[in-house]
Amino acid sequence: MRIDDWGSVMRYIPRIADGELEEALARAGAVLIEGPKACGKTETASRRAASIVHLDVDPNVSAQVAVDPSLVLEGARPRLLDEWQLHPVLWNTVRRSVDAADSRGQFLLTGSTAPAADAVRHSGAGRFARLRMRTLSLFESRDADGTVSLRAVLDGDPPRAAAPSLDFDGLLARIATGGWPGLAGLPAPSALASIRDYAETIATVDIDAAGRRRDASRVMRLMRALARSVATEVTVSTLARDEASLSRDAVREYLDALARIFVIEDQPAWSAHLRSSATLRKEPKRHLADPSLALALVGGDATALRRDLAYAGQLFESLVVHDLRVLAQPLGGEVFHARDSTGREVDAVVQLPSGRWAGFEVKLGASAQIVDAAAAGLRAFAADVRADDPVLTVVTGTGPSYRRADGVNVVAIGALGP
């Protein structure tokens, strides 16, 4: 047990990233683990570390760095440098140490802020492996039973599972409280209050770590604008109008700062060759680090989501994209979205290193009419892509998981696992 970022005692929750970390340590001299605060990076890394230095709280670090940065690296290995970006000089110090040792699995670096481009002079290619961590997926928090394997679905196996125990109300409650490891088991009101505090800390403290001081009230207004438009292709111009006090250039700079502290993670547009003259739109979809953060920013809870099913659908799509990212990452998969100039779209496209792709349409409801329309949309889009037959799947909020007669899969999010 340890004290987590929320100030509470927590027990370790096994992560999909555990296996990724083992593989990364076996192939690289150092592993960089990045992600938003309170997503579990330090706890995951510390379970593999032989020694740890917390650069944000250790009073000796600044003096050691001033005299000789390599002093910080002294200790049993793998050595964990927690919040390494507070002293960017350590990047090159670690790189040189890895070269000298000529051995894998020497260092673990965790960070909640990506350093500025000019802060890291050398890429670390060949020495550093990179691992992105996010908040808990439904499978990791045990809200999904994992009876349907994403790997198997991507391999073409038909899903087959009864309706999971996660029902509609349970799904809305999970969206509201999120996948923050340190909040697991807390009553919903306490979890929601903690997430609202987290949002305030982002605006008043954390964002300043991304380079310079920014007006906290403007940061909050921009994050609320993002929260209202979560899982949509909202443009910088629209965000500037919605926020009302920032120029488009300022909005871009604020978005970059929020991305550098991993509070937002855009879903880029997919690039593919179409058979028709239609063109693919290039605007990314906007997502926050966890759907619960979006709900906290607009002042809602699970009861409010039940009254506003349209917004619940936006947050559900963001949740599915989040979980697809977590589950597809060990497979080398990246998650995009696609929409062409005729309006045909796919909510999520998982692109694998082999070039194969899979399309996912996300629907909170699971009625036959909803699934029929979603499946038809997926087939129409896929028919216009110059590629081998992809795996097509409708992800629903509830219900059974199966393959339809037309070859389109239907999978309930509460059944999805690695």
Residue pairs with C-beta under 8 A, 6 or more apart in sequence:
1 9
1 10
1 11
2 9
2 10
2 43
2 46
3 9
3 10
4 10
4 38
4 43
4 181
4 182
5 37
5 38
5 182
6 38
6 180
6 182
6 183
6 194
8 182
10 43
10 181
10 182
10 184
12 43
12 47
13 40
13 136
13 140
13 141
13 181
13 184
14 140
15 40
15 44
15 133
15 136
15 140
16 137
16 139
16 140
16 326
16 327
16 329
16 330
16 418
17 33
17 44
17 131
17 133
18 44
18 47
19 330
20 131
20 329
20 330
21 31
21 33
21 44
21 45
21 48
21 131
22 48
24 31
24 129
24 130
24 131
25 31
25 48
25 78
25 104
25 105
25 108
25 129
26 104
26 105
27 104
27 129
28 104
28 105
28 126
28 127
28 128
28 129
29 98
29 99
29 101
29 103
29 104
29 105
29 106
29 107
29 127
29 128
30 94
30 95
30 98
30 106
30 107
30 108
30 109
30 124
30 127
30 128
30 129
31 45
31 105
31 107
31 108
31 109
31 128
31 129
31 130
31 131
32 109
32 111
32 124
32 128
32 129
32 130
32 131
33 41
33 44
33 45
33 108
33 109
33 110
33 111
33 131
33 133
34 41
34 110
34 111
34 112
34 114
34 130
34 131
34 132
34 133
34 262
35 41
35 112
35 132
35 133
35 134
35 262
35 289
36 112
36 134
36 135
36 261
36 262
36 263
36 289
36 290
37 112
37 198
37 206
37 261
37 262
38 135
38 180
38 181
38 182
38 198
39 133
39 134
39 135
39 180
39 181
39 262
39 289
40 133
40 135
40 136
40 181
41 110
41 111
41 112
41 133
42 80
42 82
42 110
43 181
44 133
45 80
45 82
45 108
45 110
46 52
46 80
48 78
48 108
49 78
49 79
49 80
49 108
50 75
50 76
50 77
50 78
50 79
51 75
51 76
51 77
51 79
51 80
52 79
52 80
52 82
53 61
53 72
53 75
53 79
53 80
53 81
53 82
54 82
54 83
55 61
55 72
55 81
55 82
55 83
55 84
55 86
55 87
55 90
56 82
56 83
56 86
61 72
61 87
62 87
64 71
64 72
65 71
65 72
65 87
65 89
65 90
69 87
69 89
69 90
69 93
70 93
70 97
72 81
72 87
72 90
72 93
73 79
73 81
73 90
73 93
73 94
73 97
73 107
77 105
77 106
77 107
78 105
78 106
78 107
78 108
79 106
79 107
79 108
80 107
80 108
80 109
80 110
81 90
81 94
81 107
81 108
81 109
81 110
82 110
83 110
83 111
83 112
84 90
84 91
84 94
84 109
84 110
84 111
85 111
85 112
85 113
85 114
85 115
85 119
85 209
88 115
88 119
88 120
90 109
91 109
91 115
91 119
91 120
91 122
91 124
92 120
92 121
92 122
94 106
94 107
94 109
94 127
95 122
95 124
95 127
95 128
97 106
97 107
98 106
98 107
98 127
99 127
109 128
112 206
112 209
112 261
112 262
113 206
113 209
113 210
113 260
113 261
113 262
114 210
114 259
114 260
114 261
114 262
116 211
116 260
132 329
134 179
134 265
134 289
134 290
134 322
134 325
134 326
135 178
135 179
135 180
135 181
135 289
135 290
135 322
136 179
136 180
136 181
136 184
137 144
137 179
137 322
137 323
137 326
137 327
138 144
138 166
138 174
138 179
138 319
138 323
138 413
138 414
138 416
139 146
139 323
139 327
139 416
139 417
139 418
140 179
140 326
141 174
141 179
141 184
143 166
143 170
143 174
143 414
144 164
144 166
144 323
144 413
144 414
144 415
144 416
144 417
145 164
145 165
145 166
145 414
145 415
145 417
146 415
146 416
146 417
146 418
147 161
147 164
147 401
147 415
147 417
148 159
148 160
148 161
148 401
148 411
148 412
148 415
148 416
148 417
149 157
149 417
149 418
150 324
150 327
150 328
150 331
150 416
150 417
150 418
151 331
151 418
152 159
153 159
153 358
153 391
153 393
153 409
153 411
154 328
154 331
154 333
154 350
154 352
154 356
154 358
154 391
156 391
158 402
158 403
158 409
159 393
159 401
159 402
159 403
159 409
159 410
159 411
159 415
160 401
160 402
160 403
161 400
161 401
161 402
161 412
161 415
162 400
163 398
163 399
163 400
163 412
163 414
164 398
164 412
164 414
164 415
165 414
166 174
166 398
166 412
166 413
166 414
167 398
168 397
168 398
169 302
169 306
170 414
171 316
171 397
171 398
171 413
171 414
172 302
172 305
172 306
172 312
173 188
173 302
175 291
175 292
175 295
175 302
175 305
175 312
175 315
175 316
175 319
176 188
176 191
176 192
176 292
176 295
176 300
176 301
176 302
176 305
177 183
177 186
177 188
177 191
177 192
177 195
177 292
178 191
178 195
178 290
178 291
178 292
178 293
179 290
179 292
179 322
180 191
180 194
180 195
180 290
180 292
183 190
183 191
183 194
183 195
186 194
188 301
188 302
191 292
192 292
192 296
192 301
195 292
195 293
195 295
195 296
196 296
198 293
198 296
199 220
199 223
199 293
199 296
199 297
200 220
202 219
202 223
202 258
202 261
202 263
203 216
203 217
203 219
203 220
203 223
204 216
206 261
206 263
207 214
207 219
207 254
207 257
207 258
207 261
207 263
208 214
209 261
210 256
210 257
210 258
210 260
210 261
211 257
211 260
214 254
214 257
218 243
218 245
218 246
218 254
219 254
219 258
220 297
221 243
221 244
221 245
222 239
222 243
222 246
222 251
222 254
222 255
222 258
223 258
223 263
223 288
223 297
224 297
224 298
225 234
225 239
225 242
225 243
226 234
226 239
226 264
226 286
226 288
226 294
226 297
227 288
227 293
227 294
227 295
227 297
227 298
228 242
228 298
229 238
229 239
229 242
229 286
230 286
230 287
230 288
230 291
230 294
230 314
230 315
230 318
231 285
231 286
231 287
231 314
231 315
231 317
231 318
231 321
232 285
232 286
232 314
233 281
233 283
233 284
233 285
233 286
233 337
233 339
234 286
235 283
236 248
236 251
236 252
236 255
237 248
239 251
239 255
240 246
240 247
240 248
240 250
240 251
243 251
246 254
255 264
258 264
259 265
259 266
262 289
263 288
263 289
263 293
264 286
264 287
264 288
264 289
265 287
265 288
265 289
265 325
266 284
266 285
266 286
266 287
267 284
267 285
267 286
267 287
267 321
267 335
267 336
267 337
267 348
268 284
268 336
268 337
269 280
269 281
269 282
269 283
269 284
269 336
269 337
269 338
269 339
270 280
270 336
270 337
270 338
270 346
270 349
270 351
270 357
271 280
272 280
272 338
272 357
272 385
272 386
272 387
273 385
273 386
273 387
274 280
274 340
274 384
274 385
274 386
275 383
275 384
275 385
275 386
276 340
276 342
276 384
278 340
278 341
278 342
278 344
278 384
279 340
279 341
280 338
280 339
280 340
280 341
281 339
281 340
281 341
284 337
285 321
285 337
287 318
287 321
287 322
288 294
288 297
288 318
290 322
291 315
291 316
291 318
291 319
291 322
294 315
294 318
295 301
295 304
295 305
295 315
298 311
300 308
300 311
305 311
305 312
305 315
306 312
309 364
312 364
313 363
313 364
316 362
316 364
316 397
316 413
317 347
317 362
319 413
320 347
320 348
320 360
320 362
320 395
320 413
321 335
321 337
321 347
321 348
321 362
323 413
323 416
324 333
324 335
324 348
324 350
324 360
325 335
327 416
327 417
327 418
328 334
328 335
328 350
330 418
331 352
332 352
332 353
333 350
333 351
333 352
333 353
334 350
334 351
335 348
335 349
335 350
335 351
336 348
336 349
336 351
337 345
337 346
337 347
337 348
337 349
338 345
338 346
338 349
338 359
338 381
339 345
339 346
340 381
340 384
344 377
344 380
344 381
344 384
345 377
345 381
346 359
346 360
346 361
346 377
346 378
346 381
347 360
347 361
347 362
348 359
348 360
348 362
349 357
349 358
349 359
349 360
350 357
350 358
350 360
351 357
352 358
355 387
356 388
356 390
356 391
357 387
357 390
358 390
358 391
358 392
358 393
359 378
359 381
359 382
359 390
359 391
359 392
359 393
360 392
360 393
360 394
360 395
361 374
361 375
361 377
361 378
361 393
361 394
361 395
362 394
362 395
363 370
363 371
363 374
363 394
363 395
363 396
363 397
364 396
364 397
365 396
365 397
366 396
366 397
366 398
366 399
366 410
366 412
370 396
371 394
371 396
371 404
371 410
374 394
375 392
375 394
375 404
375 406
375 408
375 410
378 392
378 393
378 394
378 408
379 392
379 406
379 408
382 389
382 390
382 392
391 409
392 407
392 408
392 409
393 408
393 409
393 410
393 411
394 408
394 409
394 410
394 411
395 411
395 412
395 413
395 416
396 410
396 411
396 412
396 413
397 412
397 413
398 412
398 414
399 410
399 412
400 410
400 412
401 409
401 410
401 411
401 412
401 415
402 409
402 410
403 409
403 410
404 410
